[in-house]
Amino acid sequence: MPSAVTRKQKAKATSNKKAPVKRITVDFSKVVEDSLIDVASFQRFLHERIKVNGKTGQLAGVVKVSVTGSKVTVSTKQHFSKRYVKYLTKKFLKRTKVSKDISLREYLRVVASNPTTYEVRYFNMQEGDEEDED
């Protein structure tokens, strides 16, 4: 019987471990140089739009959004999809207008630079490829 007691104790000991904090970073460094985006407005957008337990705008201490220079970091201890952050970033770019009819989404793209980071970059547009030369 002593082995059964030790198994229960081991199970309790492993269940008391804290869940690791998952951090997802969105890097706006290439875009902020041209002053196209205000990083604080993106942080506000995330605070208003992130859903936790089916409710928007109520992060309830579960999700934290912080700004460091030109990077926005979303950190949580719960399951949180990196793809959801990409979706919200694209939605923010779509709503941010350069002019009356043109959004930033037409000029910028969101690319995964490593497993925990997204980077907002310009599309590679080359003037010579778009024109037909006869």
N, CA, C and O atoms as a GROMACS GRO file, in nm:
protein
  536
    1MET      N    1   0.079  -0.121   0.000
    1MET     CA    2   0.000   0.000   0.000
    1MET      C    3   0.083   0.127   0.000
    1MET      O    4   0.037   0.229  -0.052
    2PRO      N    5   0.201   0.126   0.054
    2PRO     CA    6   0.276   0.252   0.056
    2PRO      C    7   0.302   0.306  -0.084
    2PRO      O    8   0.312   0.428  -0.102
    3SER      N    9   0.313   0.220  -0.184
    3SER     CA   10   0.337   0.268  -0.320
    3SER      C   11   0.216   0.343  -0.376
    3SER      O   12   0.231   0.437  -0.453
    4ALA      N   13   0.094   0.300  -0.336
    4ALA     CA   14  -0.027   0.369  -0.381
    4ALA      C   15  -0.036   0.509  -0.322
    4ALA      O   16  -0.080   0.601  -0.390
    5VAL      N   17   0.005   0.525  -0.201
    5VAL     CA   18   0.003   0.656  -0.136
    5VAL      C   19   0.103   0.748  -0.205
    5VAL      O   20   0.074   0.865  -0.227
    6THR      N   21   0.218   0.698  -0.238
    6THR     CA   22   0.319   0.782  -0.302
    6THR      C   23   0.275   0.823  -0.442
    6THR      O   24   0.309   0.932  -0.488
    7ARG      N   25   0.199   0.738  -0.511
    7ARG     CA   26   0.148   0.775  -0.643
    7ARG      C   27   0.050   0.891  -0.632
    7ARG      O   28   0.052   0.984  -0.713
    8LYS      N   29  -0.037   0.885  -0.530
    8LYS     CA   30  -0.133   0.993  -0.509
    8LYS      C   31  -0.060   1.122  -0.476
    8LYS      O   32  -0.098   1.230  -0.524
    9GLN      N   33   0.043   1.112  -0.394
    9GLN     CA   34   0.119   1.231  -0.358
    9GLN      C   35   0.190   1.288  -0.480
    9GLN      O   36   0.198   1.410  -0.496
   10LYS      N   37   0.241   1.202  -0.565
   10LYS     CA   38   0.308   1.249  -0.687
   10LYS      C   39   0.208   1.316  -0.781
   10LYS      O   40   0.240   1.416  -0.844
   11ALA      N   41   0.088   1.261  -0.789
   11ALA     CA   42  -0.016   1.320  -0.875
   11ALA      C   43  -0.054   1.459  -0.825
   11ALA      O   44  -0.073   1.551  -0.905
   12LYS      N   45  -0.066   1.474  -0.693
   12LYS     CA   46  -0.097   1.606  -0.638
   12LYS      C   47   0.017   1.704  -0.661
   12LYS      O   48  -0.007   1.821  -0.691
   13ALA      N   49   0.139   1.657  -0.648
   13ALA     CA   50   0.255   1.745  -0.666
   13ALA      C   51   0.265   1.794  -0.810
   13ALA      O   52   0.300   1.910  -0.832
   14THR      N   53   0.236   1.709  -0.906
   14THR     CA   54   0.243   1.751  -1.046
   14THR      C   55   0.128   1.841  -1.085
   14THR      O   56   0.142   1.925  -1.174
   15SER      N   57   0.012   1.826  -1.018
   15SER     CA   58  -0.103   1.910  -1.052
   15SER      C   59  -0.091   2.050  -0.994
   15SER      O   60  -0.162   2.141  -1.037
   16ASN      N   61  -0.002   2.071  -0.897
   16ASN     CA   62   0.015   2.202  -0.835
   16ASN      C   63   0.106   2.294  -0.916
   16ASN      O   64   0.123   2.410  -0.879
   17LYS      N   65   0.164   2.246  -1.023
   17LYS     CA   66   0.253   2.329  -1.105
   17LYS      C   67   0.174   2.440  -1.173
   17LYS      O   68   0.060   2.420  -1.214
   18LYS      N   69   0.236   2.555  -1.185
   18LYS     CA   70   0.171   2.667  -1.252
   18LYS      C   71   0.179   2.650  -1.403
   18LYS      O   72   0.276   2.595  -1.456
   19ALA      N   73   0.076   2.696  -1.470
   19ALA     CA   74   0.074   2.689  -1.616
   19ALA      C   75   0.172   2.792  -1.671
   19ALA      O   76   0.182   2.902  -1.616
   20PRO      N   77   0.243   2.759  -1.777
   20PRO     CA   78   0.338   2.855  -1.833
   20PRO      C   79   0.265   2.973  -1.897
   20PRO      O   80   0.154   2.958  -1.950
   21VAL      N   81   0.328   3.088  -1.892
   21VAL     CA   82   0.269   3.207  -1.953
   21VAL      C   83   0.300   3.204  -2.102
   21VAL      O   84   0.415   3.190  -2.143
   22LYS      N   85   0.196   3.218  -2.182
   22LYS     CA   86   0.212   3.221  -2.327
   22LYS      C   87   0.215   3.366  -2.372
   22LYS      O   88   0.125   3.442  -2.339
   23ARG      N   89   0.320   3.405  -2.446
   23ARG     CA   90   0.336   3.542  -2.493
   23ARG      C   91   0.337   3.544  -2.646
   23ARG      O   92   0.409   3.468  -2.711
   24ILE      N   93   0.255   3.633  -2.700
   24ILE     CA   94   0.251   3.653  -2.844
   24ILE      C   95   0.282   3.799  -2.869
   24ILE      O   96   0.219   3.887  -2.810
   25THR      N   97   0.378   3.826  -2.956
   25THR     CA   98   0.424   3.962  -2.980
   25THR      C   99   0.392   4.002  -3.123
   25THR      O  100   0.409   3.924  -3.216
   26VAL      N  101   0.346   4.126  -3.139
   26VAL     CA  102   0.324   4.185  -3.272
   26VAL      C  103   0.422   4.301  -3.284
   26VAL      O  104   0.417   4.396  -3.206
   27ASP      N  105   0.510   4.293  -3.384
   27ASP     CA  106   0.617   4.391  -3.401
   27ASP      C  107   0.580   4.488  -3.512
   27ASP      O  108   0.564   4.449  -3.628
   28PHE      N  109   0.567   4.616  -3.477
   28PHE     CA  110   0.533   4.721  -3.573
   28PHE      C  111   0.655   4.809  -3.606
   28PHE      O  112   0.636   4.920  -3.656
   29SER      N  113   0.776   4.765  -3.580
   29SER     CA  114   0.894   4.851  -3.591
   29SER      C  115   0.914   4.911  -3.730
   29SER      O  116   0.953   5.027  -3.742
   30LYS      N  117   0.887   4.833  -3.835
   30LYS     CA  118   0.908   4.885  -3.971
   30LYS      C  119   0.801   4.986  -4.010
   30LYS      O  120   0.826   5.071  -4.095
   31VAL      N  121   0.684   4.978  -3.951
   31VAL     CA  122   0.573   5.065  -3.987
   31VAL      C  123   0.572   5.192  -3.902
   31VAL      O  124   0.536   5.299  -3.949
   32VAL      N  125   0.612   5.180  -3.776
   32VAL     CA  126   0.612   5.294  -3.684
   32VAL      C  127   0.714   5.398  -3.728
   32VAL      O  128   0.696   5.517  -3.702
   33GLU      N  129   0.822   5.354  -3.793
   33GLU     CA  130   0.924   5.448  -3.843
   33GLU      C  131   0.862   5.551  -3.938
   33GLU      O  132   0.904   5.666  -3.940
   34ASP      N  133   0.763   5.510  -4.015
   34ASP     CA  134   0.697   5.599  -4.110
   34ASP      C  135   0.575   5.667  -4.049
   34ASP      O  136   0.501   5.737  -4.118
   35SER      N  137   0.553   5.647  -3.921
   35SER     CA  138   0.441   5.704  -3.843
   35SER      C  139   0.304   5.678  -3.908
   35SER      O  140   0.220   5.768  -3.914
   36LEU      N  141   0.284   5.557  -3.956
   36LEU     CA  142   0.154   5.518  -4.012
   36LEU      C  143   0.059   5.467  -3.904
   36LEU      O  144  -0.063   5.484  -3.916
   37ILE      N  145   0.114   5.406  -3.799
   37ILE     CA  146   0.032   5.344  -3.696
   37ILE      C  147   0.072   5.396  -3.559
   37ILE      O  148   0.191   5.413  -3.530
   38ASP      N  149  -0.028   5.419  -3.476
   38ASP     CA  150  -0.005   5.451  -3.336
   38ASP      C  151  -0.021   5.322  -3.257
   38ASP      O  152  -0.129   5.263  -3.255
   39VAL      N  153   0.085   5.277  -3.193
   39VAL     CA  154   0.085   5.150  -3.123
   39VAL      C  155  -0.013   5.151  -3.006
   39VAL      O  156  -0.073   5.049  -2.973
   40ALA      N  157  -0.030   5.266  -2.942
   40ALA     CA  158  -0.125   5.277  -2.829
   40ALA      C  159  -0.268   5.254  -2.876
   40ALA      O  160  -0.348   5.196  -2.802
   41SER      N  161  -0.302   5.298  -2.997
   41SER     CA  162  -0.437   5.274  -3.048
   41SER      C  163  -0.459   5.126  -3.077
   41SER      O  164  -0.570   5.075  -3.061
   42PHE      N  165  -0.354   5.055  -3.121
   42PHE     CA  166  -0.365   4.910  -3.141
   42PHE      C  167  -0.384   4.839  -3.008
   42PHE      O  168  -0.462   4.744  -2.999
   43GLN      N  169  -0.315   4.885  -2.904
   43GLN     CA  170  -0.333   4.827  -2.771
   43GLN      C  171  -0.477   4.846  -2.724
   43GLN      O  172  -0.538   4.753  -2.671
   44ARG      N  173  -0.532   4.967  -2.742
   44ARG     CA  174  -0.671   4.993  -2.706
   44ARG      C  175  -0.766   4.903  -2.783
   44ARG      O  176  -0.862   4.849  -2.728
   45PHE      N  177  -0.738   4.886  -2.914
   45PHE     CA  178  -0.820   4.800  -2.999
   45PHE      C  179  -0.822   4.657  -2.945
   45PHE      O  180  -0.928   4.594  -2.939
   46LEU      N  181  -0.705   4.606  -2.905
   46LEU     CA  182  -0.698   4.470  -2.850
   46LEU      C  183  -0.776   4.460  -2.719
   46LEU      O  184  -0.846   4.361  -2.696
   47HIS      N  185  -0.764   4.561  -2.632
   47HIS     CA  186  -0.839   4.559  -2.506
   47HIS      C  187  -0.989   4.552  -2.531
   47HIS      O  188  -1.061   4.484  -2.458
   48GLU      N  189  -1.036   4.620  -2.634
   48GLU     CA  190  -1.178   4.623  -2.663
   48GLU      C  191  -1.227   4.497  -2.734
   48GLU      O  192  -1.342   4.458  -2.716
   49ARG      N  193  -1.142   4.433  -2.813
   49ARG     CA  194  -1.186   4.325  -2.902
   49ARG      C  195  -1.155   4.183  -2.856
   49ARG      O  196  -1.223   4.090  -2.900
   50ILE      N  197  -1.057   4.163  -2.771
   50ILE     CA  198  -1.021   4.026  -2.732
   50ILE      C  199  -1.135   3.964  -2.652
   50ILE      O  200  -1.188   4.024  -2.558
   51LYS      N  201  -1.171   3.843  -2.691
   51LYS     CA  202  -1.277   3.770  -2.622
   51LYS      C  203  -1.215   3.674  -2.520
   51LYS      O  204  -1.124   3.598  -2.550
   52VAL      N  205  -1.268   3.681  -2.397
   52VAL     CA  206  -1.230   3.586  -2.293
   52VAL      C  207  -1.359   3.527  -2.239
   52VAL      O  208  -1.447   3.600  -2.192
   53ASN      N  209  -1.370   3.397  -2.247
   53ASN     CA  210  -1.491   3.325  -2.204
   53ASN      C  211  -1.616   3.378  -2.275
   53ASN      O  212  -1.723   3.387  -2.214
   54GLY      N  213  -1.604   3.412  -2.402
   54GLY     CA  214  -1.718   3.454  -2.483
   54GLY      C  215  -1.758   3.599  -2.466
   54GLY      O  216  -1.860   3.640  -2.523
   55LYS      N  217  -1.684   3.678  -2.391
   55LYS     CA  218  -1.718   3.818  -2.369
   55LYS      C  219  -1.605   3.907  -2.416
   55LYS      O  220  -1.488   3.884  -2.383
   56THR      N  221  -1.639   4.010  -2.494
   56THR     CA  222  -1.537   4.102  -2.541
   56THR      C  223  -1.515   4.214  -2.440
   56THR      O  224  -1.607   4.253  -2.368
   57GLY      N  225  -1.392   4.263  -2.437
   57GLY     CA  226  -1.360   4.377  -2.353
   57GLY      C  227  -1.343   4.347  -2.206
   57GLY      O  228  -1.309   4.437  -2.129
   58GLN      N  229  -1.365   4.225  -2.163
   58GLN     CA  230  -1.350   4.188  -2.022
   58GLN      C  231  -1.235   4.089  -2.010
   58GLN      O  232  -1.256   3.968  -2.010
   59LEU      N  233  -1.115   4.142  -1.998
   59LEU     CA  234  -0.997   4.056  -1.994
   59LEU      C  235  -0.983   3.985  -1.860
   59LEU      O  236  -0.917   3.881  -1.852
   60ALA      N  237  -1.043   4.040  -1.755
   60ALA     CA  238  -1.056   3.975  -1.624
   60ALA      C  239  -0.924   3.928  -1.567
   60ALA      O  240  -0.920   3.828  -1.495
   61GLY      N  241  -0.815   3.996  -1.596
   61GLY     CA  242  -0.686   3.957  -1.542
   61GLY      C  243  -0.629   3.831  -1.604
   61GLY      O  244  -0.520   3.787  -1.565
   62VAL      N  245  -0.698   3.774  -1.699
   62VAL     CA  246  -0.652   3.651  -1.764
   62VAL      C  247  -0.555   3.684  -1.877
   62VAL      O  248  -0.454   3.616  -1.894
   63VAL      N  249  -0.587   3.787  -1.953
   63VAL     CA  250  -0.505   3.830  -2.066
   63VAL      C  251  -0.450   3.969  -2.037
   63VAL      O  252  -0.524   4.057  -1.993
   64LYS      N  253  -0.322   3.988  -2.062
   64LYS     CA  254  -0.259   4.118  -2.041
   64LYS      C  255  -0.201   4.166  -2.173
   64LYS      O  256  -0.134   4.090  -2.244
   65VAL      N  257  -0.229   4.292  -2.207
   65VAL     CA  258  -0.177   4.352  -2.329
   65VAL      C  259  -0.083   4.465  -2.288
   65VAL      O  260  -0.124   4.558  -2.218
   66SER      N  261   0.043   4.457  -2.331
   66SER     CA  262   0.140   4.558  -2.293
   66SER      C  263   0.215   4.608  -2.416
   66SER      O  264   0.228   4.537  -2.516
   67VAL      N  265   0.265   4.731  -2.407
   67VAL     CA  266   0.339   4.793  -2.516
   67VAL      C  267   0.482   4.819  -2.471
   67VAL      O  268   0.504   4.874  -2.363
   68THR      N  269   0.578   4.780  -2.554
   68THR     CA  270   0.719   4.809  -2.530
   68THR      C  271   0.776   4.866  -2.659
   68THR      O  272   0.808   4.791  -2.751
   69GLY      N  273   0.790   4.996  -2.664
   69GLY     CA  274   0.840   5.060  -2.785
   69GLY      C  275   0.743   5.043  -2.900
   69GLY      O  276   0.631   5.093  -2.895
   70SER      N  277   0.784   4.971  -3.003
   70SER     CA  278   0.698   4.948  -3.118
   70SER      C  279   0.644   4.805  -3.121
   70SER      O  280   0.597   4.758  -3.224
   71LYS      N  281   0.651   4.736  -3.006
   71LYS     CA  282   0.602   4.598  -2.997
   71LYS      C  283   0.486   4.591  -2.898
   71LYS      O  284   0.490   4.652  -2.791
   72VAL      N  285   0.384   4.514  -2.936
   72VAL     CA  286   0.269   4.490  -2.848
   72VAL      C  287   0.273   4.342  -2.810
   72VAL      O  288   0.282   4.255  -2.897
   73THR      N  289   0.267   4.315  -2.680
   73THR     CA  290   0.275   4.178  -2.631
   73THR      C  291   0.144   4.140  -2.563
   73THR      O  292   0.094   4.212  -2.476
   74VAL      N  293   0.089   4.026  -2.604
   74VAL     CA  294  -0.030   3.969  -2.541
   74VAL      C  295   0.017   3.848  -2.463
   74VAL      O  296   0.073   3.754  -2.520
   75SER      N  297  -0.005   3.848  -2.330
   75SER     CA  298   0.039   3.736  -2.248
   75SER      C  299  -0.080   3.680  -2.169
   75SER      O  300  -0.166   3.754  -2.123
   76THR      N  301  -0.081   3.548  -2.156
   76THR     CA  302  -0.190   3.480  -2.088
   76THR      C  303  -0.143   3.346  -2.033
   76THR      O  304  -0.044   3.289  -2.080
   77LYS      N  305  -0.215   3.296  -1.933
   77LYS     CA  306  -0.186   3.164  -1.879
   77LYS      C  307  -0.284   3.061  -1.934
   77LYS      O  308  -0.260   2.941  -1.921
   78GLN      N  309  -0.393   3.106  -1.994
   78GLN     CA  310  -0.491   3.016  -2.055
   78GLN      C  311  -0.451   2.983  -2.198
   78GLN      O  312  -0.356   3.040  -2.252
   79HIS      N  313  -0.525   2.891  -2.257
   79HIS     CA  314  -0.507   2.862  -2.399
   79HIS      C  315  -0.547   2.985  -2.479
   79HIS      O  316  -0.657   3.038  -2.460
   80PHE      N  317  -0.460   3.030  -2.566
   80PHE     CA  318  -0.487   3.149  -2.646
   80PHE      C  319  -0.424   3.129  -2.782
   80PHE      O  320  -0.305   3.097  -2.792
   81SER      N  321  -0.502   3.146  -2.886
   81SER     CA  322  -0.457   3.117  -3.021
   81SER      C  323  -0.374   3.231  -3.079
   81SER      O  324  -0.413   3.348  -3.074
   82LYS      N  325  -0.260   3.196  -3.133
   82LYS     CA  326  -0.176   3.294  -3.201
   82LYS      C  327  -0.248   3.345  -3.326
   82LYS      O  328  -0.235   3.462  -3.362
   83ARG      N  329  -0.321   3.259  -3.388
   83ARG     CA  330  -0.396   3.294  -3.509
   83ARG      C  331  -0.502   3.401  -3.479
   83ARG      O  332  -0.531   3.484  -3.565
   84TYR      N  333  -0.559   3.399  -3.359
   84TYR     CA  334  -0.658   3.499  -3.319
   84TYR      C  335  -0.595   3.638  -3.312
   84TYR      O  336  -0.659   3.737  -3.348
   85VAL      N  337  -0.472   3.645  -3.265
   85VAL     CA  338  -0.401   3.774  -3.260
   85VAL      C  339  -0.374   3.824  -3.403
   85VAL      O  340  -0.384   3.944  -3.429
   86LYS      N  341  -0.342   3.733  -3.494
   86LYS     CA  342  -0.320   3.771  -3.633
   86LYS      C  343  -0.450   3.823  -3.694
   86LYS      O  344  -0.450   3.923  -3.766
   87TYR      N  345  -0.561   3.755  -3.665
   87TYR     CA  346  -0.691   3.798  -3.714
   87TYR      C  347  -0.725   3.938  -3.665
   87TYR      O  348  -0.770   4.022  -3.743
   88LEU      N  349  -0.704   3.965  -3.537
   88LEU     CA  350  -0.732   4.097  -3.482
   88LEU      C  351  -0.640   4.204  -3.539
   88LEU      O  352  -0.682   4.318  -3.558
   89THR      N  353  -0.515   4.168  -3.565
   89THR     CA  354  -0.421   4.264  -3.625
   89THR      C  355  -0.466   4.301  -3.765
   89THR      O  356  -0.462   4.419  -3.802
   90LYS      N  357  -0.508   4.203  -3.844
   90LYS     CA  358  -0.558   4.231  -3.979
   90LYS      C  359  -0.684   4.316  -3.974
   90LYS      O  360  -0.702   4.405  -4.057
   91LYS      N  361  -0.770   4.290  -3.879
   91LYS     CA  362  -0.892   4.367  -3.863
   91LYS      C  363  -0.860   4.513  -3.827
   91LYS      O  364  -0.925   4.605  -3.877
   92PHE      N  365  -0.760   4.534  -3.742
   92PHE     CA  366  -0.718   4.669  -3.706
   92PHE      C  367  -0.662   4.742  -3.829
   92PHE      O  368  -0.692   4.860  -3.851
   93LEU      N  369  -0.582   4.673  -3.908
   93LEU     CA  370  -0.525   4.735  -4.029
   93LEU      C  371  -0.635   4.770  -4.129
   93LEU      O  372  -0.626   4.873  -4.196
   94LYS      N  373  -0.737   4.687  -4.138
   94LYS     CA  374  -0.848   4.712  -4.230
   94LYS      C  375  -0.926   4.836  -4.187
   94LYS      O  376  -0.972   4.913  -4.272
   95ARG      N  377  -0.943   4.856  -4.058
   95ARG     CA  378  -1.020   4.970  -4.007
   95ARG      C  379  -0.940   5.100  -4.004
   95ARG      O  380  -0.999   5.208  -3.996
   96THR      N  381  -0.809   5.091  -4.009
   96THR     CA  382  -0.725   5.211  -4.009
   96THR      C  383  -0.712   5.260  -4.153
   96THR      O  384  -0.656   5.192  -4.238
   97LYS      N  385  -0.764   5.377  -4.178
   97LYS     CA  386  -0.769   5.430  -4.314
   97LYS      C  387  -0.653   5.526  -4.340
   97LYS      O  388  -0.618   5.608  -4.255
   98VAL      N  389  -0.593   5.514  -4.459
   98VAL     CA  390  -0.492   5.608  -4.504
   98VAL      C  391  -0.562   5.729  -4.563
   98VAL      O  392  -0.526   5.844  -4.535
   99SER      N  393  -0.661   5.703  -4.645
   99SER     CA  394  -0.746   5.808  -4.700
   99SER      C  395  -0.890   5.759  -4.689
   99SER      O  396  -0.918   5.662  -4.620
  100LYS      N  397  -0.980   5.827  -4.757
  100LYS     CA  398  -1.122   5.796  -4.743
  100LYS      C  399  -1.157   5.650  -4.778
  100LYS      O  400  -1.232   5.586  -4.704
  101ASP      N  401  -1.103   5.599  -4.886
  101ASP     CA  402  -1.140   5.465  -4.934
  101ASP      C  403  -1.029   5.361  -4.920
  101ASP      O  404  -1.052   5.244  -4.950
  102ILE      N  405  -0.912   5.400  -4.878
  102ILE     CA  406  -0.797   5.309  -4.878
  102ILE      C  407  -0.756   5.278  -4.735
  102ILE      O  408  -0.730   5.369  -4.656
  103SER      N  409  -0.749   5.148  -4.701
  103SER     CA  410  -0.708   5.106  -4.567
  103SER      C  411  -0.561   5.065  -4.569
  103SER      O  412  -0.503   5.040  -4.675
  104LEU      N  413  -0.502   5.058  -4.452
  104LEU     CA  414  -0.362   5.014  -4.440
  104LEU      C  415  -0.344   4.868  -4.480
  104LEU      O  416  -0.234   4.828  -4.517
  105ARG      N  417  -0.450   4.791  -4.474
  105ARG     CA  418  -0.444   4.649  -4.507
  105ARG      C  419  -0.400   4.627  -4.652
  105ARG      O  420  -0.345   4.522  -4.686
  106GLU      N  421  -0.422   4.725  -4.738
  106GLU     CA  422  -0.383   4.712  -4.878
  106GLU      C  423  -0.233   4.728  -4.898
  106GLU      O  424  -0.180   4.690  -5.002
  107TYR      N  425  -0.163   4.786  -4.799
  107TYR     CA  426  -0.020   4.811  -4.810
  107TYR      C  427   0.064   4.728  -4.714
  107TYR      O  428   0.185   4.713  -4.734
  108LEU      N  429   0.002   4.675  -4.610
  108LEU     CA  430   0.075   4.603  -4.507
  108LEU      C  431   0.028   4.459  -4.496
  108LEU      O  432  -0.087   4.428  -4.528
  109ARG      N  433   0.118   4.373  -4.450
  109ARG     CA  434   0.082   4.233  -4.427
  109ARG      C  435   0.138   4.187  -4.293
  109ARG      O  436   0.233   4.246  -4.242
  110VAL      N  437   0.080   4.084  -4.238
  110VAL     CA  438   0.121   4.030  -4.109
  110VAL      C  439   0.188   3.896  -4.135
  110VAL      O  440   0.128   3.803  -4.189
  111VAL      N  441   0.317   3.887  -4.094
  111VAL     CA  442   0.398   3.770  -4.122
  111VAL      C  443   0.453   3.714  -3.990
  111VAL      O  444   0.495   3.790  -3.903
  112ALA      N  445   0.452   3.583  -3.976
  112ALA     CA  446   0.512   3.519  -3.858
  112ALA      C  447   0.662   3.514  -3.875
  112ALA      O  448   0.712   3.445  -3.964
  113SER      N  449   0.735   3.586  -3.790
  113SER     CA  450   0.881   3.586  -3.801
  113SER      C  451   0.944   3.474  -3.718
  113SER      O  452   1.052   3.427  -3.752
  114ASN      N  453   0.879   3.432  -3.610
  114ASN     CA  454   0.919   3.314  -3.534
  114ASN      C  455   0.795   3.260  -3.463
  114ASN      O  456   0.688   3.320  -3.474
  115PRO      N  457   0.805   3.149  -3.391
  115PRO     CA  458   0.684   3.087  -3.335
  115PRO      C  459   0.602   3.172  -3.238
  115PRO      O  460   0.486   3.140  -3.213
  116THR      N  461   0.659   3.277  -3.182
  116THR     CA  462   0.582   3.359  -3.088
  116THR      C  463   0.567   3.504  -3.132
  116THR      O  464   0.515   3.585  -3.056
  117THR      N  465   0.612   3.537  -3.252
  117THR     CA  466   0.612   3.677  -3.295
  117THR      C  467   0.553   3.694  -3.434
  117THR      O  468   0.583   3.618  -3.526
  118TYR      N  469   0.468   3.796  -3.448
  118TYR     CA  470   0.421   3.842  -3.579
  118TYR      C  471   0.489   3.974  -3.609
  118TYR      O  472   0.517   4.053  -3.519
  119GLU      N  473   0.516   3.996  -3.735
  119GLU     CA  474   0.578   4.120  -3.778
  119GLU      C  475   0.491   4.182  -3.887
  119GLU      O  476   0.448   4.113  -3.980
  120VAL      N  477   0.466   4.312  -3.876
  120VAL     CA  478   0.387   4.383  -3.976
  120VAL      C  479   0.486   4.444  -4.075
  120VAL      O  480   0.571   4.524  -4.037
  121ARG      N  481   0.472   4.406  -4.202
  121ARG     CA  482   0.565   4.449  -4.307
  121ARG      C  483   0.489   4.510  -4.423
  121ARG      O  484   0.368   4.492  -4.437
  122TYR      N  485   0.563   4.581  -4.506
  122TYR     CA  486   0.508   4.633  -4.631
  122TYR      C  487   0.505   4.522  -4.734
  122TYR      O  488   0.589   4.432  -4.733
  123PHE      N  489   0.406   4.527  -4.825
  123PHE     CA  490   0.408   4.438  -4.940
  123PHE      C  491   0.526   4.476  -5.028
  123PHE      O  492   0.562   4.594  -5.035
  124ASN      N  493   0.585   4.380  -5.095
  124ASN     CA  494   0.691   4.410  -5.191
  124ASN      C  495   0.628   4.446  -5.323
  124ASN      O  496   0.584   4.360  -5.399
  125MET      N  497   0.623   4.575  -5.351
  125MET     CA  498   0.562   4.622  -5.476
  125MET      C  499   0.672   4.672  -5.568
  125MET      O  500   0.754   4.757  -5.531
  126GLN      N  501   0.672   4.618  -5.687
  126GLN     CA  502   0.770   4.661  -5.786
  126GLN      C  503   0.694   4.723  -5.902
  126GLN      O  504   0.604   4.662  -5.958
  127GLU      N  505   0.731   4.843  -5.937
  127GLU     CA  506   0.659   4.919  -6.039
  127GLU      C  507   0.669   4.855  -6.177
  127GLU      O  508   0.574   4.863  -6.254
  128GLY      N  509   0.779   4.793  -6.210
  128GLY     CA  510   0.801   4.737  -6.343
  128GLY      C  511   0.715   4.616  -6.374
  128GLY      O  512   0.686   4.591  -6.491
  129ASP      N  513   0.674   4.541  -6.275
  129ASP     CA  514   0.599   4.418  -6.297
  129ASP      C  515   0.452   4.444  -6.332
  129ASP      O  516   0.391   4.362  -6.400
  130GLU      N  517   0.395   4.555  -6.286
  130GLU     CA  518   0.253   4.579  -6.304
  130GLU      C  519   0.218   4.631  -6.443
  130GLU      O  520   0.106   4.613  -6.490
  131GLU      N  521   0.312   4.695  -6.509
  131GLU     CA  522   0.283   4.755  -6.640
  131GLU      C  523   0.313   4.655  -6.752
  131GLU      O  524   0.412   4.583  -6.746
  132ASP      N  525   0.227   4.653  -6.852
  132ASP     CA  526   0.252   4.572  -6.971
  132ASP      C  527   0.332   4.656  -7.070
  132ASP      O  528   0.292   4.767  -7.107
  133GLU      N  529   0.445   4.603  -7.110
  133GLU     CA  530   0.526   4.675  -7.208
  133GLU      C  531   0.513   4.603  -7.342
  133GLU      O  532   0.535   4.482  -7.351
  134ASP      N  533   0.478   4.678  -7.444
  134ASP     CA  534   0.462   4.620  -7.577
  134ASP      C  535   0.583   4.643  -7.663
  134ASP      O  536   0.586   4.600  -7.778
   0.00000   0.00000   0.00000
